[in-house]
Amino acid sequence: MPEASLRIELFSPDLDALLAFYVDVLRFTAIRDERHNAVPYLGLRRGAVHIGVVRGWAPTDPELRFPPQGVELVLEVDDLDDERAAIRAAGWELSRTSSSGPGGYTTSDCGTPPATSYA
């Protein structure tokens, strides 16, 4: 079977705040920065994770954004302690420092800046 990759698309009212969060806190690289185009767009990458970002055009019902009916984005890393330290060093707080989720994964939540979503 041919290989495939995954790029997710996010919709945000504030591309500047979202870019700062993903680059400064989550250590992504901006591979496309078209914020000043007629249709603003960002391309972000960290390893094999690709994220496209488009300026959102309408508010979203906050109740539809989170589990069990929304989507939760999970960034898997080799060293969770190192990742937590880097997030804290960037001045960001973890909203939940550690928990075991489905499949036995240990996770930490850092949320996203309020300006990057309509919720």
Secondary structure by P-SEA (a helix, b strand, c coil): cbbbbbbbbbbbccaaaaaaaaacccccccccccccccccbbbbbcccbbbbbccccccccccccccccbbbbbbbbccaaaaaaaaaaaccccccccccccccccccccccccccccc
